[in-house]
Amino acid sequence: MNMAPSTKPKYSPTSKSRPCKICGNISGYCKTRIGDRGDLLHYCHNHTAKPSGPIAGHYFTSASDEWGVFSTEKPRNQGPENTRAKNTKRLPQPLPTTADRAAAFRAFMGSLTLHPDDRADLNLRGVSDAQIEAWGVLSIESTEPGYLCPCYSPDGSIVGAQWRLRDAGEGARYKWVWWLGGGSKNGEELPLTVHRPIGVAPSGIAVCEGIGAKSFILAQNTGMVTIGAGVAGQFVSSPDHWREYLAELTSELNINNLIFYPDAGSVRNASVMGHYSQWFAFVADLGYTIDVAWWGQSVKGESPDPDELTADVEVKFISVEEFEAIAKPVEEIPWECLPEHLDQIGSWKFIDVPIDAVDLIGINRDRARQNPNYEYVGPCTIKKEAVERFREFEPQLPLSFKITKIVESPDGGWLELEVVQRRGKKRIFRTVLIRSIFTTKIDAFIDALKAALGYNVPCTLKPNALQALIQNRSAQYHLAGGRFYKLAPRTGRQDDGYWVFKDIQFDPKGNVCTSEESRWLFNRNLGIDEHIVSPSIAPPSPNALLNLITAAKGYFHAESFPMALMTLGYGVATVHRDQIMKEHNSFPQINVFGDPGGGKTLAATMACSLFSLHHSAIGSFTKSMLWENVKSLGSLLRLLDDPLKKEKRDGPLLTEMVNFLWAMYDGEPRMVRGNLQTPYSNVIVTSNQAIESCC
């Protein structure tokens, strides 16, 4: 066996005890090694451009696309003429024009083929042979073999290339083919690349790190035109390319929004986030908007990169502000709390049996096989005595939970919990909503759990143990990128234009959306005392309103059909109540009156059917009921069906009704015992006699 020492240099990654001397990074992205001259070389991932002078006593020596190399010793002087002569002999001169460059690339690639190892690598990453051919990937067989990744402009011209080394060792995986132009060594901006989805019309514009396979694969998987940049630093070092490419692509697709796919672990790298933030500001100054794709990729190695996303990974789209907030250091560190075992929360008790107590060891092993809360740990030494260790789990709460949403609200906020409990061999999952103030005391928390679950929950937790559990789960939620949600103050339209119902939500444009997109959470406790219902939304139908009008026209008499049509129009206007109130500072109130049998109640019911509230007409009423309804519904229509019967057409109820309708007209709120009741919806009143004429 050859035991000769390896000549391959050994690299030491940075850590908490050994931070990078150049940028201070401790995550292992940067590294050090002993140089050939005995000097200490620092490979800094975050400083790849030549600085104006030494950094912390370290001198810049060279750079690749991934590393800037700094030495503890000054670089030896080398005459510019000697350097130029050396490079001239080794490599050709760069081509000056884009046209010459594209032609040179085509000619250069014409002599290349794809090595089977490179094809296998791409196939393994999910790139088919047809996609490889369309992309134009070919192999370079040299002292550093690998495959060539062309960079394309929006019109499909080749403007540069990198090659991916088959075996990079400890060095950079990607290198620029700079002698054909398009690289920083030529005094130019580094190229970006534009990849298009093959065989489909692009649905948007995506942006990610990576000139090579990452951006190409992302384009195919998302169906979006994808702009790739070599590394994070290139997001701010190629401004002219960004201006040109974004102008062309946004004009071509007639969109103004970009979807940014950050690499896993980027939020933990302050330097990378600094480059991203500069690019976000740059793009905003150009007049474009950005959404950030987020699938919880806080930790590199634990979450997939953009090109590794699969169909079962849930991707949500968050704002730049939310993304940057995730990147901020988490102030709260998860507290130690009671452990979980088989969906129970409790504590472990250890049982140590002397190694020579054979019978007792056998009894305990039998118990471990029969009791899932009893486990055999193994032999160990306790106070110099050899023992067989067992442990027994003692439940203090017969369920486990995690926080799935943290909700902000004026009453102190809420927690949405996913509760897991075992019944026999089944695991039962339930989602419950609990007010934050109920997590302060054990009794209040357990009573809230009982009310939400609908059955008894025995508990022997101590107060401190509960607080540790709540803090631990909250911190874990934030570490995983969890956001703050808002509890919807009403059913229907919210202040920001989103529509929130019990089982469905819509964005301001009427598209179905999720609570992750809207950040609204439906309040299941809303209007319980007043029996305020949440509409059941039917499947969308572009002909629904037309069919309703056609049916009404066939049913109503010719003289009463205009009245029915007017009530429908009033219902449609109610959808836009907020806008009408903003422009006119008032909203008309409607009282459909007439003789019995004239169809007024049916016409009003038909208008309420637009909101699926045709089965919940209000007959008798109280002032509190009316105000709670218009406060708890947003841009929805309720029917007050003959609320003033003959025996009630005078007196205080009539006065209350008239005052209520005038307040609705003006949009004036009322204050009752600290409860501000602001009208956000409308009512339609039917009666045999006009309300005002009853006065």
LUMZATI-942489 format. One record per residue (C-alpha): residue number from 0; residue in one letter; x, y, z. Coordinates in steps of 0.05 Angstrom, whole numbers, plus 5000, padded with zeros to 4 digits. Layout:
// LUMZATI-942489
  seq  type     u     v     w
  NUM     a     X     Y     Z
...
// end
This chain:
// LUMZATI-942489
  seq  type     u     v     w
    0     m  5000  5000  5000
    1     n  5026  5069  4982
    2     m  5032  5108  5046
    3     a  5064  5170  5016
    4     p  5034  5234  5043
    5     s  4982  5268  4999
    6     t  5004  5331  4962
    7     k  4932  5357  4960
    8     p  4927  5419  5004
    9     k  4885  5413  5067
   10     y  4832  5466  5079
   11     s  4802  5486  5146
   12     p  4731  5514  5144
   13     t  4713  5573  5187
   14     s  4675  5563  5252
   15     k  4654  5600  5315
   16     s  4723  5591  5344
   17     r  4758  5605  5279
   18     p  4721  5661  5241
   19     c  4743  5686  5172
   20     k  4795  5740  5181
   21     i  4768  5778  5120
   22     c  4692  5779  5130
   23     g  4681  5748  5199
   24     n  4639  5690  5172
   25     i  4633  5630  5219
   26     s  4587  5584  5179
   27     g  4641  5545  5142
   28     y  4632  5581  5075
   29     c  4702  5610  5080
   30     k  4765  5569  5092
   31     t  4840  5573  5104
   32     r  4902  5533  5085
   33     i  4978  5537  5087
   34     g  5006  5566  5023
   35     d  5065  5542  4983
   36     r  5109  5596  5014
   37     g  5088  5577  5084
   38     d  5041  5636  5088
   39     l  4969  5629  5113
   40     l  4918  5635  5056
   41     h  4847  5656  5069
   42     y  4794  5636  5018
   43     c  4738  5686  5030
   44     h  4670  5670  4999
   45     n  4645  5741  5008
   46     h  4702  5783  4980
   47     t  4716  5762  4908
   48     a  4733  5831  4881
   49     k  4801  5862  4890
   50     p  4799  5912  4948
   51     s  4834  5979  4947
   52     g  4882  5956  5000
   53     p  4896  5902  5052
   54     i  4839  5878  5097
   55     a  4856  5866  5170
   56     g  4929  5858  5151
   57     h  4915  5808  5095
   58     y  4934  5820  5023
   59     f  4892  5802  4962
   60     t  4928  5754  4915
   61     s  4877  5725  4867
   62     a  4804  5708  4858
   63     s  4756  5660  4825
   64     d  4680  5667  4818
   65     e  4672  5634  4886
   66     w  4732  5656  4927
   67     g  4776  5715  4939
   68     v  4845  5692  4963
   69     f  4882  5733  5015
   70     s  4952  5721  5043
   71     t  4986  5741  5107
   72     e  5046  5761  5065
   73     k  5051  5816  5013
   74     p  5049  5789  4942
   75     r  5115  5789  4906
   76     n  5124  5844  4855
   77     q  5118  5823  4784
   78     g  5130  5870  4725
   79     p  5068  5883  4683
   80     e  5106  5867  4619
   81     n  5126  5798  4645
   82     t  5055  5783  4667
   83     r  5026  5804  4600
   84     a  5076  5763  4562
   85     k  5063  5702  4605
   86     n  4988  5706  4595
   87     t  4994  5719  4521
   88     k  5032  5654  4511
   89     r  4984  5614  4554
   90     l  4915  5638  4530
   91     p  4886  5674  4470
   92     q  4865  5747  4474
   93     p  4791  5762  4488
   94     l  4746  5779  4429
   95     p  4722  5852  4429
   96     t  4652  5850  4401
   97     t  4589  5812  4420
   98     a  4579  5788  4348
   99     d  4651  5761  4344
  100     r  4642  5730  4412
  101     a  4578  5692  4393
  102     a  4610  5667  4329
  103     a  4672  5645  4367
  104     f  4630  5608  4418
  105     r  4592  5572  4362
  106     a  4657  5553  4328
  107     f  4689  5531  4394
  108     m  4628  5489  4413
  109     g  4625  5458  4344
  110     s  4686  5417  4360
  111     l  4659  5391  4427
  112     t  4617  5331  4448
  113     l  4584  5313  4514
  114     h  4622  5264  4558
  115     p  4580  5206  4585
  116     d  4598  5225  4657
  117     d  4573  5296  4647
  118     r  4509  5271  4614
  119     a  4498  5224  4673
  120     d  4508  5281  4722
  121     l  4455  5324  4686
  122     n  4407  5265  4679
  123     l  4414  5253  4754
  124     r  4393  5326  4766
  125     g  4330  5315  4725
  126     v  4353  5344  4658
  127     s  4330  5300  4600
  128     d  4372  5286  4538
  129     a  4325  5330  4496
  130     q  4333  5387  4546
  131     i  4409  5378  4546
  132     e  4410  5385  4470
  133     a  4365  5446  4471
  134     w  4407  5478  4525
  135     g  4472  5466  4486
  136     v  4514  5434  4541
  137     l  4580  5404  4517
  138     s  4643  5377  4550
  139     i  4712  5408  4554
  140     e  4767  5355  4559
  141     s  4829  5390  4586
  142     t  4871  5390  4649
  143     e  4806  5409  4684
  144     p  4751  5370  4648
  145     g  4678  5387  4656
  146     y  4618  5412  4617
  147     l  4607  5479  4585
  148     c  4546  5521  4606
  149     p  4531  5576  4554
  150     c  4503  5643  4577
  151     y  4446  5669  4534
  152     s  4418  5739  4525
  153     p  4342  5749  4520
  154     d  4345  5741  4444
  155     g  4383  5675  4449
  156     s  4453  5699  4432
  157     i  4511  5667  4468
  158     v  4546  5722  4509
  159     g  4592  5681  4552
  160     a  4600  5614  4586
  161     q  4624  5577  4648
  162     w  4649  5507  4652
  163     r  4631  5462  4710
  164     l  4690  5421  4732
  165     r  4680  5346  4737
  166     d  4725  5343  4798
  167     a  4735  5410  4832
  168     g  4767  5383  4895
  169     e  4769  5440  4946
  170     g  4769  5494  4892
  171     a  4714  5531  4855
  172     r  4666  5485  4818
  173     y  4650  5536  4762
  174     k  4701  5576  4721
  175     w  4690  5628  4667
  176     v  4710  5615  4595
  177     w  4738  5685  4597
  178     w  4785  5682  4537
  179     l  4723  5682  4491
  180     g  4699  5746  4525
  181     g  4645  5764  4574
  182     g  4684  5761  4638
  183     s  4711  5809  4690
  184     k  4783  5795  4669
  185     n  4766  5834  4605
  186     g  4743  5895  4644
  187     e  4670  5879  4630
  188     e  4610  5862  4673
  189     l  4602  5787  4684
  190     p  4548  5758  4639
  191     l  4479  5739  4664
  192     t  4442  5682  4630
  193     v  4370  5676  4607
  194     h  4338  5607  4603
  195     r  4269  5596  4575
  196     p  4221  5538  4589
  197     i  4222  5489  4531
  198     g  4156  5476  4495
  199     v  4112  5524  4535
  200     a  4097  5598  4535
  201     p  4132  5630  4595
  202     s  4086  5650  4653
  203     g  4132  5699  4688
  204     i  4203  5719  4704
  205     a  4244  5681  4756
  206     v  4312  5700  4783
  207     c  4363  5656  4819
  208     e  4437  5646  4831
  209     g  4472  5602  4781
  210     i  4493  5608  4708
  211     g  4491  5533  4698
  212     a  4442  5477  4713
  213     k  4407  5512  4771
  214     s  4376  5568  4729
  215     f  4362  5522  4670
  216     i  4326  5470  4714
  217     l  4286  5524  4750
  218     a  4262  5551  4683
  219     q  4237  5482  4662
  220     n  4204  5467  4730
  221     t  4168  5533  4738
  222     g  4151  5549  4666
  223     m  4182  5618  4675
  224     v  4237  5654  4638
  225     t  4295  5650  4688
  226     i  4352  5699  4696
  227     g  4413  5668  4728
  228     a  4471  5705  4760
  229     g  4537  5670  4775
  230     v  4541  5685  4850
  231     a  4507  5731  4900
  232     g  4558  5786  4888
  233     q  4539  5789  4815
  234     f  4470  5814  4834
  235     v  4501  5882  4844
  236     s  4562  5879  4798
  237     s  4526  5874  4731
  238     p  4477  5933  4732
  239     d  4478  5946  4657
  240     h  4460  5874  4641
  241     w  4403  5876  4692
  242     r  4375  5940  4663
  243     e  4378  5913  4592
  244     y  4351  5843  4607
  245     l  4295  5865  4653
  246     a  4272  5918  4604
  247     e  4269  5868  4546
  248     l  4236  5812  4584
  249     t  4183  5853  4621
  250     s  4164  5887  4556
  251     e  4160  5820  4520
  252     l  4117  5787  4573
  253     n  4079  5850  4592
  254     i  4091  5840  4667
  255     n  4126  5881  4719
  256     n  4138  5830  4774
  257     l  4198  5784  4787
  258     i  4199  5720  4828
  259     f  4264  5712  4865
  260     y  4286  5642  4886
  261     p  4341  5648  4940
  262     d  4389  5591  4954
  263     a  4381  5549  5017
  264     g  4420  5579  5074
  265     s  4425  5648  5043
  266     v  4387  5680  5102
  267     r  4443  5656  5148
  268     n  4497  5690  5108
  269     a  4501  5765  5123
  270     s  4545  5781  5063
  271     v  4499  5745  5014
  272     m  4438  5780  5044
  273     g  4475  5846  5037
  274     h  4483  5833  4962
  275     y  4410  5813  4957
  276     s  4386  5875  4993
  277     q  4426  5920  4947
  278     w  4396  5885  4887
  279     f  4326  5890  4915
  280     a  4335  5966  4922
  281     f  4366  5970  4852
  282     v  4308  5933  4820
  283     a  4257  5975  4858
  284     d  4290  6038  4833
  285     l  4280  6011  4762
  286     g  4206  6007  4776
  287     y  4197  5931  4783
  288     t  4166  5892  4840
  289     i  4194  5828  4872
  290     d  4162  5769  4907
  291     v  4208  5719  4942
  292     a  4195  5644  4937
  293     w  4200  5614  5006
  294     w  4197  5541  5027
  295     g  4231  5547  5094
  296     q  4302  5543  5065
  297     s  4336  5575  5125
  298     v  4390  5521  5133
  299     k  4435  5498  5077
  300     g  4435  5422  5071
  301     e  4368  5415  5107
  302     s  4325  5446  5052
  303     p  4329  5440  4977
  304     d  4359  5492  4931
  305     p  4314  5523  4877
  306     d  4332  5470  4825
  307     e  4319  5413  4874
  308     l  4247  5431  4890
  309     t  4197  5375  4881
  310     a  4121  5376  4874
  311     d  4110  5358  4947
  312     v  4148  5419  4972
  313     e  4100  5476  4989
  314     v  4126  5542  4962
  315     k  4095  5607  4984
  316     f  4110  5676  4959
  317     i  4128  5730  5009
  318     s  4148  5803  5005
  319     v  4220  5828  5005
  320     e  4208  5857  5074
  321     e  4184  5790  5101
  322     f  4245  5755  5070
  323     e  4293  5805  5101
  324     a  4258  5798  5168
  325     i  4271  5723  5166
  326     a  4345  5737  5154
  327     k  4351  5779  5217
  328     p  4382  5742  5276
  329     v  4328  5708  5317
  330     e  4329  5742  5384
  331     e  4293  5686  5421
  332     i  4331  5621  5429
  333     p  4285  5561  5442
  334     w  4282  5545  5516
  335     e  4293  5476  5541
  336     c  4226  5443  5554
  337     l  4195  5376  5570
  338     p  4208  5323  5517
  339     e  4156  5288  5473
  340     h  4146  5214  5467
  341     l  4093  5179  5426
  342     d  4053  5244  5420
  343     q  4055  5257  5495
  344     i  4091  5311  5534
  345     g  4125  5291  5599
  346     s  4191  5271  5630
  347     w  4237  5210  5632
  348     k  4255  5173  5696
  349     f  4318  5130  5694
  350     i  4321  5061  5727
  351     d  4390  5031  5737
  352     v  4396  4956  5751
  353     p  4463  4926  5775
  354     i  4495  4885  5721
  355     d  4495  4822  5764
  356     a  4419  4826  5780
  357     v  4403  4780  5721
  358     d  4332  4765  5741
  359     l  4314  4838  5753
  360     i  4345  4857  5686
  361     g  4302  4804  5652
  362     i  4239  4831  5685
  363     n  4255  4902  5662
  364     r  4271  4879  5591
  365     d  4204  4843  5588
  366     r  4170  4907  5612
  367     a  4206  4947  5558
  368     r  4180  4900  5505
  369     q  4108  4906  5530
  370     n  4103  4979  5551
  371     p  4115  5032  5497
  372     n  4131  5083  5552
  373     y  4186  5038  5581
  374     e  4252  5031  5543
  375     y  4317  4994  5549
  376     v  4376  5044  5544
  377     g  4435  4996  5550
  378     p  4495  4982  5594
  379     c  4531  5041  5626
  380     t  4573  5060  5686
  381     i  4541  5102  5741
  382     k  4586  5124  5798
  383     k  4638  5071  5778
  384     e  4585  5016  5780
  385     a  4565  4976  5718
  386     v  4490  4977  5708
  387     e  4437  4962  5657
  388     r  4398  5027  5646
  389     f  4324  5032  5631
  390     r  4280  5093  5627
  391     e  4205  5105  5637
  392     f  4166  5162  5605
  393     e  4117  5196  5653
  394     p  4065  5235  5613
  395     q  4042  5302  5639
  396     l  3999  5320  5578
  397     p  3969  5264  5536
  398     l  3980  5300  5470
  399     s  4033  5340  5434
  400     f  4027  5405  5395
  401     k  4064  5453  5351
  402     i  4048  5524  5332
  403     t  4026  5531  5259
  404     k  4007  5604  5260
  405     i  4018  5664  5306
  406     v  3961  5713  5298
  407     e  3962  5787  5316
  408     s  3898  5820  5341
  409     p  3879  5877  5387
  410     d  3858  5829  5442
  411     g  3928  5802  5452
  412     g  3933  5754  5394
  413     w  3919  5680  5381
  414     l  3958  5616  5370
  415     e  3937  5565  5318
  416     l  3960  5497  5344
  417     e  3965  5430  5309
  418     v  3948  5381  5364
  419     v  3967  5307  5357
  420     q  3939  5252  5401
  421     r  3940  5177  5397
  422     r  3879  5133  5402
  423     g  3903  5062  5399
  424     k  3946  5057  5336
  425     k  3915  5118  5304
  426     r  3944  5188  5307
  427     i  3890  5241  5309
  428     f  3908  5310  5283
  429     r  3866  5371  5301
  430     t  3876  5446  5288
  431     v  3853  5492  5344
  432     l  3855  5567  5355
  433     i  3870  5591  5426
  434     r  3875  5663  5452
  435     s  3945  5680  5475
  436     i  3920  5704  5542
  437     f  3897  5633  5556
  438     t  3969  5607  5553
  439     t  3989  5645  5616
  440     k  3958  5597  5666
  441     i  3952  5522  5665
  442     d  3877  5519  5680
  443     a  3860  5571  5627
  444     f  3903  5535  5574
  445     i  3873  5466  5589
  446     d  3802  5494  5590
  447     a  3814  5527  5523
  448     l  3840  5461  5495
  449     k  3779  5424  5522
  450     a  3732  5474  5491
  451     a  3768  5471  5424
  452     l  3776  5395  5422
  453     g  3708  5378  5452
  454     y  3733  5328  5504
  455     n  3770  5324  5570
  456     v  3846  5335  5572
  457     p  3879  5312  5637
  458     c  3942  5351  5654
  459     t  3995  5352  5710
  460     l  4040  5405  5678
  461     k  4071  5458  5723
  462     p  4065  5532  5704
  463     n  4138  5539  5687
  464     a  4136  5477  5644
  465     l  4077  5505  5604
  466     q  4113  5572  5593
  467     a  4176  5535  5569
  468     l  4134  5494  5520
  469     i  4099  5556  5492
  470     q  4164  5594  5484
  471     n  4199  5534  5453
  472     r  4144  5523  5402
  473     s  4141  5598  5386
  474     a  4217  5602  5376
  475     q  4216  5540  5332
  476     y  4160  5571  5291
  477     h  4201  5634  5279
  478     l  4265  5594  5264
  479     a  4227  5557  5209
  480     g  4208  5623  5177
  481     g  4138  5628  5207
  482     r  4104  5695  5197
  483     f  4053  5735  5236
  484     y  3982  5730  5212
  485     k  3922  5775  5224
  486     l  3856  5751  5253
  487     a  3801  5774  5206
  488     p  3757  5824  5244
  489     r  3699  5808  5197
  490     t  3674  5757  5147
  491     g  3679  5780  5076
  492     r  3720  5838  5050
  493     q  3779  5863  5092
  494     d  3812  5932  5092
  495     d  3866  5910  5043
  496     g  3817  5881  4992
  497     y  3823  5807  5009
  498     w  3759  5768  5020
  499     v  3760  5719  5078
  500     f  3708  5665  5090
  501     k  3706  5602  5131
  502     d  3731  5554  5079
  503     i  3759  5598  5023
  504     q  3794  5664  5011
  505     f  3801  5710  4950
  506     d  3853  5763  4933
  507     p  3832  5834  4913
  508     k  3827  5811  4840
  509     g  3778  5755  4857
  510     n  3827  5698  4850
  511     v  3825  5641  4901
  512     c  3884  5647  4949
  513     t  3909  5616  5013
  514     s  3918  5645  5082
  515     e  3994  5642  5071
  516     e  3985  5690  5013
  517     s  3935  5737  5046
  518     r  3962  5730  5117
  519     w  3890  5732  5141
  520     l  3861  5678  5186
  521     f  3786  5667  5190
  522     n  3758  5680  5259
  523     r  3715  5620  5276
  524     n  3691  5654  5339
  525     l  3664  5714  5302
  526     g  3591  5729  5313
  527     i  3576  5667  5355
  528     d  3531  5704  5403
  529     e  3493  5739  5347
  530     h  3490  5676  5303
  531     i  3525  5711  5245
  532     v  3538  5660  5191
  533     s  3596  5654  5142
  534     p  3570  5646  5070
  535     s  3582  5580  5035
  536     i  3616  5599  4970
  537     a  3593  5562  4907
  538     p  3643  5542  4852
  539     p  3658  5600  4805
  540     s  3614  5608  4744
  541     p  3620  5664  4693
  542     n  3546  5656  4676
  543     a  3519  5655  4747
  544     l  3493  5727  4747
  545     l  3466  5722  4676
  546     n  3429  5657  4693
  547     l  3399  5690  4755
  548     i  3374  5750  4716
  549     t  3345  5704  4662
  550     a  3309  5663  4714
  551     a  3282  5726  4748
  552     k  3258  5754  4682
  553     g  3219  5690  4670
  554     y  3188  5690  4739
  555     f  3171  5762  4756
  556     h  3115  5800  4724
  557     a  3136  5852  4672
  558     e  3117  5908  4720
  559     s  3156  5880  4779
  560     f  3217  5855  4742
  561     p  3251  5924  4743
  562     m  3244  5923  4819
  563     a  3278  5855  4821
  564     l  3333  5880  4774
  565     m  3345  5940  4819
  566     t  3354  5897  4881
  567     l  3405  5855  4843
  568     g  3442  5918  4823
  569     y  3442  5940  4896
  570     g  3473  5873  4915
  571     v  3528  5881  4863
  572     a  3541  5952  4888
  573     t  3549  5925  4958
  574     v  3610  5887  4935
  575     h  3642  5955  4921
  576     r  3616  5989  4984
  577     d  3685  6010  5009
  578     q  3702  6045  4944
  579     i  3635  6080  4940
  580     m  3640  6104  5012
  581     k  3710  6130  4998
  582     e  3688  6170  4937
  583     h  3620  6195  4961
  584     n  3624  6191  5037
  585     s  3556  6156  5037
  586     f  3521  6093  5011
  587     p  3447  6093  4992
  588     q  3400  6051  5034
  589     i  3343  6013  5001
  590     n  3274  5998  5028
  591     v  3233  5954  4982
  592     f  3160  5963  5002
  593     g  3091  5947  4974
  594     d  3030  5904  4982
  595     p  3038  5832  5004
  596     g  3048  5783  4946
  597     g  3083  5834  4902
  598     g  3149  5796  4902
  599     k  3190  5846  4943
  600     t  3216  5794  4993
  601     l  3234  5746  4937
  602     a  3271  5802  4899
  603     a  3310  5821  4962
  604     t  3325  5748  4977
  605     m  3351  5740  4906
  606     a  3399  5798  4917
  607     c  3424  5766  4982
  608     s  3434  5700  4944
  609     l  3493  5734  4910
  610     f  3528  5727  4978
  611     s  3497  5660  4997
  612     l  3459  5696  5052
  613     h  3389  5683  5025
  614     h  3372  5633  5080
  615     s  3389  5679  5138
  616     a  3339  5737  5135
  617     i  3329  5777  5198
  618     g  3258  5785  5222
  619     s  3255  5812  5292
  620     f  3316  5850  5315
  621     t  3352  5887  5370
  622     k  3396  5947  5361
  623     s  3457  5906  5384
  624     m  3441  5851  5334
  625     l  3438  5899  5275
  626     w  3503  5934  5293
  627     e  3541  5869  5305
  628     n  3518  5844  5237
  629     v  3542  5904  5197
  630     k  3606  5906  5239
  631     s  3622  5832  5230
  632     l  3607  5826  5155
  633     g  3649  5861  5101
  634     s  3614  5885  5037
  635     l  3560  5831  5045
  636     l  3485  5841  5042
  637     r  3435  5820  5096
  638     l  3359  5821  5089
  639     l  3315  5854  5142
  640     d  3248  5823  5124
  641     d  3190  5866  5149
  642     p  3226  5882  5214
  643     l  3171  5930  5236
  644     k  3107  5890  5239
  645     k  3041  5927  5244
  646     e  3043  5928  5320
  647     k  3114  5956  5319
  648     r  3106  6014  5270
  649     d  3111  6066  5324
  650     g  3151  6074  5387
  651     p  3225  6062  5402
  652     l  3237  6005  5352
  653     l  3217  6050  5293
  654     t  3262  6105  5318
  655     e  3320  6056  5326
  656     m  3309  6030  5255
  657     v  3308  6099  5224
  658     n  3369  6122  5262
  659     f  3405  6057  5243
  660     l  3391  6067  5169
  661     w  3416  6139  5171
  662     a  3479  6116  5206
  663     m  3488  6063  5152
  664     y  3479  6117  5098
  665     d  3534  6160  5129
  666     g  3578  6102  5151
  667     e  3578  6129  5222
  668     p  3603  6082  5277
  669     r  3576  6078  5347
  670     m  3613  6064  5413
  671     v  3581  6017  5464
  672     r  3619  6002  5528
  673     g  3686  6009  5493
  674     n  3664  5967  5433
  675     l  3670  6008  5369
  676     q  3618  5984  5319
  677     t  3634  6009  5249
  678     p  3588  5988  5192
  679     y  3625  5950  5137
  680     s  3565  5919  5101
  681     n  3494  5936  5079
  682     v  3423  5915  5094
  683     i  3364  5913  5047
  684     v  3297  5925  5083
  685     t  3230  5899  5059
  686     s  3163  5923  5088
  687     n  3090  5932  5069
  688     q  3096  6006  5083
  689     a  3155  6052  5072
  690     i  3197  6058  5136
  691     e  3198  6134  5135
  692     s  3123  6139  5124
  693     c  3113  6101  5189
  694     c  3139  6161  5227
// end
